[in-house]
């Protein structure tokens, strides 16, 4: 083990809640706070502790506070939305405004968002049934979770030779990547 590497270790975690009304609102909400005590360690030495607070605001007054944060349908289960927003900004650049008018920037955002949705649509179109259903489910989850650049490199930018012969078109795949099985399963699903 490398003794020069630092690691973070969760020492404790507490959850609290209180009613909260933002200044400009008439409605009172429920604020759930998670306090994490994280120690930074190097080798066997404990360097220092760091206290972090995470705040979750909700209008759900009935679900236990721990479930608001930790349950799969809770805040941690929904944090994938932050990744989607990040991909819209940096992956497909949907939130950039590269052109000069509001209408053309809107059209650009719609087109790039459609490209992102195409990735999700492709993943959701993959069948999960059959002999290898567990493996297919894992591939579907992988495809739903990958970044847009990985999607382009794995399933879109596949080098092909296109040959037209005897009234038909033949596509010859010129290189192999480990994700081509997903690509060909997707083609079969879309053909049906």
Order of alpha helices (4+ residues) and beta strands (2+ residues): beta-beta-beta-alpha-alpha-alpha-alpha-alpha-alpha-beta-beta-alpha
